[in-house]
Amino acid sequence: MDFALPEELEAVRESVRRFVEREWLPVADRYEESGTFPRAEIRRMGEAGFFGAAFPEELGGSALGFLAVSVIAEELSRRAPELGYCMNMQAMTCPFTIFNWGEDRQVRAFVPDLIAGRRIGMFPLTEPGGGSDPRSSIRTTARREGGIYRLDGAKMFITFAHAADAGILFARVPGAPGHGITAFIVEPKRHPGFRAHGIRMSGLSWALRANALFLEDFRVPVEHRLGAEGEGLRIALNALEYGRLTVSARLAGLARACCDLAVAYAREREVGGRAIGRYQMVQERIADAVVMADAARLMAYRVGWAMDRGLPANRIAARAKYFATMAAKKAAAALFEVHGGYALADDCPVRKLRAYVDMLTVGEGTENVQRILIAEDALGYRDADRHPSRNRLRRRTD
Ligand SMILES: Cc1cc2nc3c(=O)[nH]c(=O)nc-3n(C[C@H](O)[C@H](O)[C@H](O)COP(=O)(O)OP(=O)(O)OC[C@H]3O[C@@H](n4cnc5c(N)ncnc54)[C@H](O)[C@@H]3O)c2cc1C
């Protein structure tokens, strides 16, 4: 077993770091103040290849693989957590699900533009009635009329919906097999009846925001249905497995960012004539945080490693996400504690890092959702890897 990252992945990590420092941080506040979506920067990220690692070259990807996706997601989140959102919208859940489940014409029509950052993606699954159990909570309907579906309903917390050009939206087709849940590739700017309303969240970016969505007679051409009617839940669950790849890596990156800052501050801040890092109780916090951050990173990389081999990864992705949540929370708590009262100031980076840790704790399945999946698997009630996992990059379909 080789724990060293290949040189090319270290180079990718370095290019992410450089991009954030040179191209994002100098302009980030401007976008934040105006609330404008940073299209130009996302396009540059696409051109730099940050979104194409899980796609073949003929679609504009680099085929570097899923471990590369983990490395990019981790580094983005460590340097600029708000940009970490792009990983699912431009690199994984949205485009990879089209690639994984779409017909050739759908893949060619959407994937190259999404991974190049020319079009902005989204993944509207969660509804106001709940996100943990889409099987019971999806109320949005899609009624077929000739060559179109008419969609009515609402979605909640949809990242980038205010800016999105395309996305995968889940709705119930009355009378369709199973639960009727069906996936659609939607284009909000091409058809009326789609309205996004931004949700302000303390500490999180307003430019790169989540939204409530309202659909009123929103039309989707039949040829934009992804998979068969009634196949949507299976598609969504498979997409979330890939989402957990980036979310666990992003949490590992956040844990690392919290550790970096906590260590720097503990070395610099003096109380009672000594750096607070010299006090044992502070050292205990730092020790716990760095060890857990390290382990979270290894678990996140293991998910990418397994996906690169076409191995089932649902079990390890859930474990990685769950552990990374604990690690990031531990590191954020240490960061908060060492900063004393300054941690509460609005312009202190502690607040933002903690907000992103909280946000990622919820995304791609809450802690309880992971606990249920992990425990039922461990107890032998429900094998987490019971469904073959579709992975078209590694030529696995079921
Ligand atoms: C900033 C942000 C961005 C997001 N972006 C997107 C997006 O782009 N697309 C998208 O589809 N969604 C998105 N989400 C939604 C996110 O996936 C959901 O918030 C999440 O799935 C939880 O759903 P919920 O908030 O409705 O909580 P609920 O499902 O209502 O759960 C509430 C609480 O009950 C617990 N719970 C639920 N069921 C059980 C059970 N069986 N046993 C024990 N406890 C249980 C949960 O763990 C949770 O603590 C985003 C959320 C945020 C905050």
The ligand as a MOL file (V3000), in Angstrom:
LIG
                    3D

  0  0  0     0  0            999 V3000
M  V30 BEGIN CTAB
M  V30 COUNTS 53 58 0 0 0
M  V30 BEGIN ATOM
M  V30 1 C -26.4010 25.1390 2.3820 0
M  V30 2 C -27.1600 23.9300 1.9470 0
M  V30 3 C -27.0900 23.5180 0.6280 0
M  V30 4 C -27.8350 22.4160 0.1890 0
M  V30 5 N -27.8100 22.0670 -1.1410 0
M  V30 6 C -28.6610 21.1090 -1.5950 0
M  V30 7 C -28.7780 20.8290 -3.0040 0
M  V30 8 O -28.0870 21.4260 -3.8400 0
M  V30 9 N -29.6690 19.8850 -3.4000 0
M  V30 10 C -30.4620 19.2150 -2.5230 0
M  V30 11 O -31.2500 18.3920 -2.9620 0
M  V30 12 N -30.3820 19.4620 -1.1770 0
M  V30 13 C -29.5100 20.3880 -0.7050 0
M  V30 14 N -29.4350 20.6530 0.6470 0
M  V30 15 C -30.3740 19.9900 1.5250 0
M  V30 16 C -29.7770 18.9100 2.4160 0
M  V30 17 O -29.4010 17.8080 1.6510 0
M  V30 18 C -30.8530 18.5880 3.4530 0
M  V30 19 O -30.9290 19.7030 4.3260 0
M  V30 20 C -30.5740 17.3240 4.2190 0
M  V30 21 O -30.7120 16.2020 3.3820 0
M  V30 22 C -31.5120 17.1650 5.4100 0
M  V30 23 O -32.8340 17.3790 5.0480 0
M  V30 24 P -33.7520 18.3580 5.9330 0
M  V30 25 O -33.0020 19.6170 6.1430 0
M  V30 26 O -35.0700 18.4500 5.2810 0
M  V30 27 O -33.8650 17.6300 7.3270 0
M  V30 28 P -34.9100 16.4720 7.7120 0
M  V30 29 O -34.8710 15.4000 6.6950 0
M  V30 30 O -36.2170 17.0950 8.0230 0
M  V30 31 O -34.2630 15.9450 9.0610 0
M  V30 32 C -34.3290 16.7080 10.2700 0
M  V30 33 C -33.5530 15.9670 11.3560 0
M  V30 34 O -34.1420 14.6970 11.5980 0
M  V30 35 C -33.1630 13.6850 11.5230 0
M  V30 36 N -33.7570 12.4550 10.9840 0
M  V30 37 C -34.4250 12.3040 9.8200 0
M  V30 38 N -34.7990 11.0220 9.6650 0
M  V30 39 C -34.3480 10.3470 10.7540 0
M  V30 40 C -34.4150 8.9840 11.1840 0
M  V30 41 N -35.0050 8.0500 10.4410 0
M  V30 42 N -33.8370 8.6580 12.3580 0
M  V30 43 C -33.2110 9.5900 13.1130 0
M  V30 44 N -33.1240 10.8930 12.7640 0
M  V30 45 C -33.6860 11.2680 11.5940 0
M  V30 46 C -32.0880 14.2260 10.5810 0
M  V30 47 O -30.8350 13.6030 10.8320 0
M  V30 48 C -32.0940 15.6980 10.9620 0
M  V30 49 O -31.2450 15.8920 12.0650 0
M  V30 50 C -28.6420 21.7050 1.1080 0
M  V30 51 C -28.6780 22.1010 2.4540 0
M  V30 52 C -27.9570 23.1950 2.8730 0
M  V30 53 C -28.0550 23.6080 4.3100 0
M  V30 END ATOM
M  V30 BEGIN BOND
M  V30 1 1 1 2
M  V30 2 1 2 3
M  V30 3 2 2 52
M  V30 4 2 3 4
M  V30 5 1 4 5
M  V30 6 1 4 50
M  V30 7 2 5 6
M  V30 8 1 6 7
M  V30 9 1 6 13
M  V30 10 2 7 8
M  V30 11 1 7 9
M  V30 12 1 9 10
M  V30 13 2 10 11
M  V30 14 1 10 12
M  V30 15 2 12 13
M  V30 16 1 13 14
M  V30 17 1 14 15
M  V30 18 1 14 50
M  V30 19 1 15 16
M  V30 20 1 16 17
M  V30 21 1 16 18
M  V30 22 1 18 19
M  V30 23 1 18 20
M  V30 24 1 20 21
M  V30 25 1 20 22
M  V30 26 1 22 23
M  V30 27 1 23 24
M  V30 28 2 24 25
M  V30 29 1 24 26
M  V30 30 1 24 27
M  V30 31 1 27 28
M  V30 32 2 28 29
M  V30 33 1 28 30
M  V30 34 1 28 31
M  V30 35 1 31 32
M  V30 36 1 32 33
M  V30 37 1 33 34
M  V30 38 1 33 48
M  V30 39 1 34 35
M  V30 40 1 35 36
M  V30 41 1 35 46
M  V30 42 1 36 37
M  V30 43 1 36 45
M  V30 44 2 37 38
M  V30 45 1 38 39
M  V30 46 1 39 40
M  V30 47 2 39 45
M  V30 48 1 40 41
M  V30 49 2 40 42
M  V30 50 1 42 43
M  V30 51 2 43 44
M  V30 52 1 44 45
M  V30 53 1 46 47
M  V30 54 1 46 48
M  V30 55 1 48 49
M  V30 56 2 50 51
M  V30 57 1 51 52
M  V30 58 1 52 53
M  V30 END BOND
M  V30 END CTAB
M  END
